[in-house]
Amino acid sequence: MNAEKTPCLALLGLAVLLAASCAPVTPAQRIVENPQMFAALSPRHQELVRSGRIGKGMPKDGVFLAWGRPDRRADGFRDGSAFERWDFTALRPVYYQGISGYYGHGWGRRGHRHGYYGLGYSPTVEYVPYRVSSVWFRKDLVDSWERFNSYR
């Protein structure tokens, strides 16, 4: 292989891997990756998982297959029994802008050193997590859940 093409092919391979890692994971993909977990579910729960839904009485494995790994877990005690809550989050953009100052040193004509300074406009976006759904488990089975339609 030509030595000039090697770096280009390496960069292309890296780009393909990066693009593949950004692809969302679906319930179908989790089922393929965890066939024994899926086979252990009841036929009713298997059907729910295939469509990305959950139901009361579903085990934690079914929720994982349908919705993925939770972003946060919490344990608690309510109404005389212990429970566990799984929270699932998404990211929403928050836009803001500001003016910032800067100062630095550089080289001018004929090798003379001089300072530079000024103000800059800095539009910025940050992504803030917010809760989109929660699932409550009692004795490792779904007791209740909620999903939010938007983040208004």
MDAnalysis code that builds the backbone (N, CA, C; Angstrom):
import MDAnalysis as mda
import numpy as np

u = mda.Universe.empty(456, n_residues=152, atom_resindex=np.repeat(np.arange(152), 3), trajectory=True)
u.add_TopologyAttr("name", ["N", "CA", "C"] * 152)
u.add_TopologyAttr("resid", np.arange(1, 153))
u.add_TopologyAttr("resname", ["MET", "ASN", "ALA", "GLU", "LYS", "THR", "PRO", "CYS", "LEU", "ALA", "LEU", "LEU", "GLY", "LEU", "ALA", "VAL", "LEU", "LEU", "ALA", "ALA", "SER", "CYS", "ALA", "PRO", "VAL", "THR", "PRO", "ALA", "GLN", "ARG", "ILE", "VAL", "GLU", "ASN", "PRO", "GLN", "MET", "PHE", "ALA", "ALA", "LEU", "SER", "PRO", "ARG", "HIS", "GLN", "GLU", "LEU", "VAL", "ARG", "SER", "GLY", "ARG", "ILE", "GLY", "LYS", "GLY", "MET", "PRO", "LYS", "ASP", "GLY", "VAL", "PHE", "LEU", "ALA", "TRP", "GLY", "ARG", "PRO", "ASP", "ARG", "ARG", "ALA", "ASP", "GLY", "PHE", "ARG", "ASP", "GLY", "SER", "ALA", "PHE", "GLU", "ARG", "TRP", "ASP", "PHE", "THR", "ALA", "LEU", "ARG", "PRO", "VAL", "TYR", "TYR", "GLN", "GLY", "ILE", "SER", "GLY", "TYR", "TYR", "GLY", "HIS", "GLY", "TRP", "GLY", "ARG", "ARG", "GLY", "HIS", "ARG", "HIS", "GLY", "TYR", "TYR", "GLY", "LEU", "GLY", "TYR", "SER", "PRO", "THR", "VAL", "GLU", "TYR", "VAL", "PRO", "TYR", "ARG", "VAL", "SER", "SER", "VAL", "TRP", "PHE", "ARG", "LYS", "ASP", "LEU", "VAL", "ASP", "SER", "TRP", "GLU", "ARG", "PHE", "ASN", "SER", "TYR", "ARG"])
u.atoms.positions = np.array([
    [0.839, -1.175, 0.000],
    [0.000, 0.000, 0.000],
    [0.883, 1.237, 0.000],
    [0.446, 2.214, -0.646],
    [1.131, 3.491, -0.784],
    [1.187, 4.206, 0.569],
    [2.365, 4.744, 0.921],
    [2.559, 5.417, 2.209],
    [1.722, 6.687, 2.318],
    [1.392, 7.316, 1.201],
    [0.584, 8.537, 1.237],
    [-0.883, 8.238, 1.569],
    [-1.352, 7.049, 1.224],
    [-2.751, 6.699, 1.458],
    [-3.001, 6.211, 2.883],
    [-1.976, 5.746, 3.564],
    [-2.148, 5.183, 4.898],
    [-2.770, 6.168, 5.883],
    [-2.270, 7.417, 6.005],
    [-2.913, 8.346, 6.947],
    [-4.366, 8.651, 6.574],
    [-4.654, 8.747, 5.290],
    [-6.030, 9.031, 4.857],
    [-6.964, 7.880, 5.221],
    [-6.498, 6.654, 5.017],
    [-7.323, 5.496, 5.358],
    [-7.521, 5.398, 6.868],
    [-6.489, 5.719, 7.629],
    [-6.612, 5.692, 9.087],
    [-7.635, 6.726, 9.548],
    [-7.591, 7.921, 8.974],
    [-8.563, 8.956, 9.330],
    [-9.976, 8.563, 8.909],
    [-10.100, 7.949, 7.756],
    [-11.404, 7.494, 7.293],
    [-11.962, 6.432, 8.242],
    [-11.120, 5.487, 8.640],
    [-11.547, 4.456, 9.585],
    [-11.977, 5.046, 10.915],
    [-11.225, 6.023, 11.391],
    [-11.569, 6.696, 12.640],
    [-12.906, 7.427, 12.515],
    [-13.135, 8.075, 11.386],
    [-14.395, 8.787, 11.159],
    [-15.575, 7.813, 11.144],
    [-15.391, 6.651, 10.527],
    [-16.458, 5.647, 10.479],
    [-16.766, 5.140, 11.889],
    [-15.731, 4.865, 12.675],
    [-15.941, 4.409, 14.051],
    [-16.649, 5.468, 14.888],
    [-16.248, 6.705, 14.715],
    [-16.870, 7.798, 15.458],
    [-18.343, 7.936, 15.083],
    [-18.644, 7.864, 13.810],
    [-20.034, 7.972, 13.356],
    [-20.869, 6.808, 13.890],
    [-20.297, 5.611, 13.902],
    [-21.028, 4.445, 14.401],
    [-21.282, 4.551, 15.899],
    [-20.348, 5.129, 16.637],
    [-20.527, 5.246, 18.082],
    [-21.579, 6.284, 18.442],
    [-21.899, 7.185, 17.540],
    [-22.908, 8.215, 17.799],
    [-24.322, 7.739, 17.480],
    [-24.446, 6.592, 16.846],
    [-25.764, 6.089, 16.471],
    [-26.541, 5.685, 17.724],
    [-27.829, 6.003, 17.790],
    [-28.609, 5.634, 18.969],
    [-28.788, 4.122, 19.060],
    [-28.835, 3.623, 20.282],
    [-29.045, 2.199, 20.517],
    [-30.548, 1.980, 20.660],
    [-31.077, 1.019, 19.939],
    [-32.513, 0.751, 19.932],
    [-32.827, -0.495, 20.760],
    [-34.103, -0.685, 21.125],
    [-34.465, -1.924, 21.812],
    [-34.076, -3.163, 20.999],
    [-34.235, -3.107, 19.680],
    [-33.872, -4.261, 18.846],
    [-32.392, -4.598, 18.987],
    [-31.554, -3.588, 19.037],
    [-30.118, -3.834, 19.187],
    [-29.809, -4.405, 20.570],
    [-30.469, -3.906, 21.620],
    [-30.241, -4.446, 22.963],
    [-30.732, -5.885, 23.049],
    [-31.828, -6.216, 22.353],
    [-32.328, -7.595, 22.335],
    [-31.300, -8.517, 21.690],
    [-30.727, -8.091, 20.555],
    [-29.711, -8.899, 19.865],
    [-28.485, -9.098, 20.751],
    [-28.102, -8.058, 21.489],
    [-26.921, -8.144, 22.347],
    [-27.176, -8.930, 23.633],
    [-28.445, -9.099, 24.033],
    [-28.794, -9.780, 25.286],
    [-29.918, -10.790, 25.058],
    [-29.706, -11.823, 24.227],
    [-30.798, -12.747, 23.897],
    [-31.318, -13.539, 25.101],
    [-30.442, -13.911, 26.035],
    [-30.898, -14.680, 27.203],
    [-31.778, -13.827, 28.109],
    [-31.428, -12.566, 28.244],
    [-32.215, -11.639, 29.050],
    [-33.617, -11.496, 28.445],
    [-33.678, -11.381, 27.119],
    [-34.956, -11.229, 26.427],
    [-35.788, -12.505, 26.536],
    [-35.142, -13.671, 26.391],
    [-35.855, -14.951, 26.441],
    [-36.469, -15.207, 27.817],
    [-35.894, -14.627, 28.867],
    [-36.405, -14.834, 30.225],
    [-37.685, -14.039, 30.494],
    [-38.038, -13.104, 29.616],
    [-39.248, -12.296, 29.802],
    [-40.488, -13.073, 29.376],
    [-41.635, -12.710, 29.936],
    [-42.900, -13.314, 29.512],
    [-43.212, -12.852, 28.089],
    [-44.048, -13.601, 27.353],
    [-44.406, -13.174, 25.989],
    [-45.011, -11.765, 25.944],
    [-45.821, -11.399, 26.939],
    [-46.412, -10.054, 26.989],
    [-45.325, -8.996, 27.129],
    [-44.373, -9.237, 28.018],
    [-43.290, -8.281, 28.216],
    [-42.347, -8.245, 27.020],
    [-42.156, -9.377, 26.357],
    [-41.327, -9.388, 25.140],
    [-41.935, -8.477, 24.080],
    [-43.245, -8.535, 23.929],
    [-43.911, -7.693, 22.930],
    [-43.768, -6.214, 23.282],
    [-43.909, -5.886, 24.557],
    [-43.722, -4.497, 24.983],
    [-42.298, -4.027, 24.697],
    [-41.320, -4.863, 25.028],
    [-39.909, -4.498, 24.814],
    [-39.642, -4.265, 23.335],
    [-40.156, -5.126, 22.468],
    [-39.938, -4.958, 21.021],
    [-40.398, -3.581, 20.540],
    [-41.460, -3.058, 21.148],
    [-41.981, -1.751, 20.727],
    [-41.448, -0.607, 21.593],
    [-40.465, -0.892, 22.463],
    [-39.851, 0.161, 23.268],
    [-40.727, 0.659, 24.405],
    [-41.641, -0.191, 24.882],
    [-42.536, 0.193, 25.974],
    [-42.291, -0.695, 27.189],
    [-42.818, -0.270, 28.336],
    [-42.708, -1.071, 29.552],
    [-44.097, -1.250, 30.141],
    [-44.230, -2.174, 31.104],
    [-45.519, -2.421, 31.732],
    [-45.363, -2.783, 33.190],
    [-46.433, -2.625, 33.933],
    [-46.441, -2.959, 35.357],
    [-46.096, -4.436, 35.528],
    [-45.238, -4.716, 36.505],
    [-44.822, -6.088, 36.767],
    [-43.620, -6.539, 35.955],
    [-43.131, -5.699, 35.041],
    [-41.973, -6.055, 34.215],
    [-40.707, -6.034, 35.077],
    [-39.816, -7.020, 34.894],
    [-38.552, -6.999, 35.636],
    [-37.603, -5.919, 35.108],
    [-36.585, -5.628, 35.908],
    [-35.612, -4.595, 35.541],
    [-34.953, -4.883, 34.197],
    [-34.691, -6.163, 33.910],
    [-34.069, -6.501, 32.621],
    [-34.943, -6.063, 31.453],
    [-36.255, -6.196, 31.586],
    [-37.161, -5.754, 30.526],
    [-37.109, -4.252, 30.319],
    [-37.032, -3.498, 31.418],
    [-36.933, -2.040, 31.309],
    [-35.617, -1.663, 30.646],
    [-34.536, -2.346, 31.032],
    [-33.245, -2.076, 30.389],
    [-33.329, -2.333, 28.887],
    [-33.926, -3.452, 28.484],
    [-34.019, -3.764, 27.055],
    [-34.891, -2.748, 26.312],
    [-35.960, -2.280, 26.940],
    [-36.880, -1.350, 26.274],
    [-36.347, 0.075, 26.242],
    [-35.792, 0.552, 27.355],
    [-35.419, 1.968, 27.469],
    [-33.925, 2.205, 27.624],
    [-33.160, 1.170, 27.869],
    [-31.714, 1.347, 28.020],
    [-31.297, 1.481, 29.468],
    [-30.025, 1.791, 29.646],
    [-29.449, 1.935, 30.981],
    [-29.900, 3.262, 31.591],
    [-30.317, 3.263, 32.866],
    [-30.753, 4.525, 33.476],
    [-29.577, 5.477, 33.669],
    [-29.876, 6.754, 33.632],
    [-28.844, 7.762, 33.863],
    [-28.619, 8.012, 35.348],
    [-29.619, 7.665, 36.164],
    [-29.495, 7.871, 37.608],
    [-30.406, 6.871, 38.312],
    [-29.956, 6.412, 39.484],
    [-30.754, 5.489, 40.298],
    [-30.899, 6.058, 41.699],
    [-32.042, 5.780, 42.309],
    [-32.270, 6.219, 43.687],
    [-33.003, 5.112, 44.432],
    [-32.659, 4.939, 45.695],
    [-33.341, 3.986, 46.567],
    [-34.126, 4.764, 47.602],
    [-35.251, 4.201, 48.047],
    [-36.042, 4.879, 49.056],
    [-36.992, 3.930, 49.749],
    [-37.803, 4.501, 50.615],
    [-38.771, 3.726, 51.386],
    [-40.063, 4.532, 51.448],
    [-41.175, 3.930, 51.014],
    [-42.464, 4.621, 50.985],
    [-43.579, 3.595, 51.166],
    [-44.621, 3.999, 51.879],
    [-45.801, 3.145, 52.097],
    [-45.428, 1.772, 52.641],
    [-44.461, 1.750, 53.530],
    [-44.107, 0.503, 54.204],
    [-43.214, -0.443, 53.433],
    [-42.697, -0.029, 52.281],
    [-41.799, -0.931, 51.547],
    [-40.723, -0.152, 50.803],
    [-39.630, -0.849, 50.547],
    [-38.503, -0.244, 49.834],
    [-38.828, -0.145, 48.347],
    [-38.247, 0.858, 47.697],
    [-38.410, 0.995, 46.254],
    [-37.100, 1.473, 45.650],
    [-36.999, 1.319, 44.353],
    [-35.868, 1.845, 43.589],
    [-36.443, 2.640, 42.428],
    [-35.825, 3.786, 42.125],
    [-36.281, 4.609, 41.005],
    [-35.149, 4.741, 40.003],
    [-35.483, 4.517, 38.734],
    [-34.545, 4.755, 37.638],
    [-34.995, 6.013, 36.914],
    [-34.063, 6.926, 36.710],
    [-34.343, 8.141, 35.944],
    [-33.609, 8.087, 34.616],
    [-34.292, 8.507, 33.574],
    [-33.715, 8.592, 32.237],
    [-33.709, 10.063, 31.843],
    [-32.604, 10.523, 31.290],
    [-32.472, 11.939, 30.965],
    [-32.160, 12.140, 29.491],
    [-32.355, 13.364, 29.051],
    [-31.950, 13.810, 27.712],
    [-31.248, 15.149, 27.908],
    [-30.711, 15.681, 26.843],
    [-30.008, 16.962, 26.915],
    [-30.775, 18.012, 26.130],
    [-30.892, 19.204, 26.694],
    [-31.517, 20.311, 25.973],
    [-30.501, 21.441, 25.857],
    [-30.499, 22.138, 24.730],
    [-29.538, 23.232, 24.551],
    [-29.972, 24.482, 25.312],
    [-29.013, 25.135, 25.902],
    [-29.228, 26.425, 26.556],
    [-28.278, 27.400, 25.882],
    [-28.847, 28.423, 25.252],
    [-28.059, 29.394, 24.500],
    [-27.866, 30.658, 25.327],
    [-26.689, 31.188, 25.304],
    [-26.439, 32.478, 25.926],
    [-25.260, 33.134, 25.232],
    [-25.116, 34.420, 25.456],
    [-24.002, 35.147, 24.857],
    [-23.461, 36.142, 25.868],
    [-22.261, 36.533, 25.630],
    [-21.630, 37.484, 26.530],
    [-20.491, 38.194, 25.827],
    [-19.943, 39.144, 26.536],
    [-18.781, 39.872, 26.033],
    [-17.636, 39.545, 26.970],
    [-16.517, 39.197, 26.402],
    [-15.362, 38.851, 27.220],
    [-14.156, 39.647, 26.756],
    [-13.293, 39.910, 27.686],
    [-12.063, 40.629, 27.369],
    [-10.911, 39.663, 27.183],
    [-9.924, 40.104, 26.460],
    [-8.731, 39.282, 26.291],
    [-7.512, 40.189, 26.242],
    [-6.385, 39.620, 26.609],
    [-5.121, 40.340, 26.586],
    [-4.027, 39.326, 26.320],
    [-3.043, 39.718, 25.566],
    [-1.937, 38.815, 25.280],
    [-0.722, 39.568, 24.797],
    [0.337, 38.834, 24.558],
    [1.585, 39.401, 24.043],
    [1.882, 38.764, 22.697],
    [2.466, 39.529, 21.816],
    [2.836, 39.012, 20.510],
    [4.049, 39.737, 19.976],
    [4.448, 39.369, 18.789],
    [5.612, 39.982, 18.145],
    [5.132, 40.861, 17.012],
    [5.681, 42.040, 16.959],
    [5.316, 42.978, 15.910],
    [6.390, 43.046, 14.842],
    [6.426, 44.149, 14.144],
    [7.425, 44.347, 13.094],
    [8.823, 44.460, 13.687],
    [9.748, 44.022, 12.959],
    [11.166, 44.090, 13.313],
    [11.466, 43.431, 14.656],
    [10.674, 42.426, 15.025],
    [10.974, 41.669, 16.232],
    [10.609, 42.341, 17.532],
    [9.889, 43.447, 17.485],
    [9.513, 44.127, 18.730],
    [8.307, 43.436, 19.349],
    [8.385, 43.301, 20.624],
    [7.297, 42.660, 21.356],
    [6.261, 43.713, 21.762],
    [4.989, 43.358, 21.664],
    [3.947, 44.297, 22.060],
    [2.736, 43.528, 22.594],
    [1.887, 44.208, 23.323],
    [0.681, 43.594, 23.855],
    [-0.508, 43.867, 22.953],
    [-1.496, 43.027, 23.060],
    [-2.747, 43.265, 22.351],
    [-3.893, 42.979, 23.319],
    [-5.004, 43.619, 23.107],
    [-6.148, 43.460, 23.983],
    [-7.401, 43.846, 23.216],
    [-8.523, 43.508, 23.794],
    [-9.782, 43.865, 23.158],
    [-10.948, 43.158, 23.812],
    [-12.096, 43.309, 23.200],
    [-13.314, 42.668, 23.656],
    [-13.814, 41.736, 22.563],
    [-14.440, 40.660, 22.974],
    [-14.980, 39.715, 22.007],
    [-16.399, 39.315, 22.378],
    [-17.204, 39.079, 21.378],
    [-18.570, 38.602, 21.555],
    [-18.506, 37.084, 21.540],
    [-19.139, 36.442, 22.509],
    [-19.004, 34.990, 22.590],
    [-20.361, 34.304, 22.719],
    [-21.008, 33.999, 21.579],
    [-22.229, 33.195, 21.664],
    [-21.852, 31.766, 22.065],
    [-22.624, 31.190, 22.974],
    [-22.280, 29.886, 23.523],
    [-23.531, 29.031, 23.636],
    [-23.351, 27.743, 23.507],
    [-24.434, 26.796, 23.774],
    [-23.884, 25.732, 24.722],
    [-24.666, 25.428, 25.734],
    [-24.342, 24.339, 26.651],
    [-25.536, 23.402, 26.670],
    [-25.278, 22.138, 26.926],
    [-26.344, 21.145, 26.960],
    [-26.571, 20.717, 28.402],
    [-27.796, 20.913, 28.863],
    [-28.152, 20.662, 30.251],
    [-29.055, 19.429, 30.306],
    [-28.743, 18.472, 31.182],
    [-29.605, 17.290, 31.279],
    [-30.939, 17.622, 31.956],
    [-31.981, 16.937, 31.517],
    [-33.284, 17.051, 32.163],
    [-33.947, 15.684, 32.143],
    [-34.792, 15.430, 33.128],
    [-35.416, 14.119, 33.284],
    [-36.551, 13.963, 32.280],
    [-36.539, 12.863, 31.526],
    [-37.611, 12.607, 30.561],
    [-38.530, 11.470, 31.005],
    [-38.027, 10.588, 31.870],
    [-38.872, 9.509, 32.367],
    [-38.281, 8.928, 33.642],
    [-39.160, 8.305, 34.415],
    [-38.757, 7.628, 35.646],
    [-39.550, 6.339, 35.769],
    [-38.920, 5.337, 36.362],
    [-39.566, 4.052, 36.615],
    [-39.347, 3.715, 38.086],
    [-40.423, 3.315, 38.781],
    [-40.325, 2.899, 40.173],
    [-40.480, 1.390, 40.238],
    [-39.561, 0.754, 40.969],
    [-39.577, -0.696, 41.153],
    [-39.857, -1.019, 42.618],
    [-40.660, -2.036, 42.837],
    [-40.824, -2.644, 44.159],
    [-40.559, -4.131, 43.978],
    [-39.682, -4.663, 44.815],
    [-39.270, -6.073, 44.718],
    [-38.775, -6.386, 43.308],
    [-38.021, -5.468, 42.722],
    [-37.373, -5.614, 41.407],
    [-38.345, -5.722, 40.233],
    [-39.603, -5.339, 40.430],
    [-40.592, -5.325, 39.349],
    [-41.161, -3.915, 39.218],
    [-41.544, -3.540, 37.990],
    [-42.100, -2.203, 37.749],
    [-43.389, -2.038, 38.548],
    [-43.419, -0.976, 39.359],
    [-44.614, -0.626, 40.116],
    [-45.360, 0.512, 39.417],
    [-44.593, 1.501, 38.914],
    [-45.187, 2.620, 38.179],
    [-44.100, 3.306, 37.370],
    [-44.523, 4.177, 36.459],
    [-43.579, 4.928, 35.635],
    [-44.259, 6.184, 35.130],
    [-43.427, 7.109, 34.653],
    [-43.938, 8.324, 34.017],
    [-42.964, 8.753, 32.937],
    [-43.524, 9.335, 31.873],
    [-42.727, 9.898, 30.783],
    [-43.229, 11.303, 30.528],
    [-42.277, 12.212, 30.295],
    [-42.633, 13.597, 30.012],
    [-42.651, 13.808, 28.506],
    [-43.621, 14.586, 28.026],
    [-43.736, 14.833, 26.592],
    [-42.792, 15.915, 26.107],
    [-42.466, 16.894, 26.956],
    [-41.561, 17.963, 26.553],
    [-40.891, 18.526, 27.790],
    [-39.965, 19.452, 27.588],
    [-39.222, 20.028, 28.712],
    [-39.605, 21.473, 28.986],
    [-40.756, 21.911, 28.568],
    [-41.174, 23.311, 28.745],
    [-41.032, 23.785, 30.145],
])
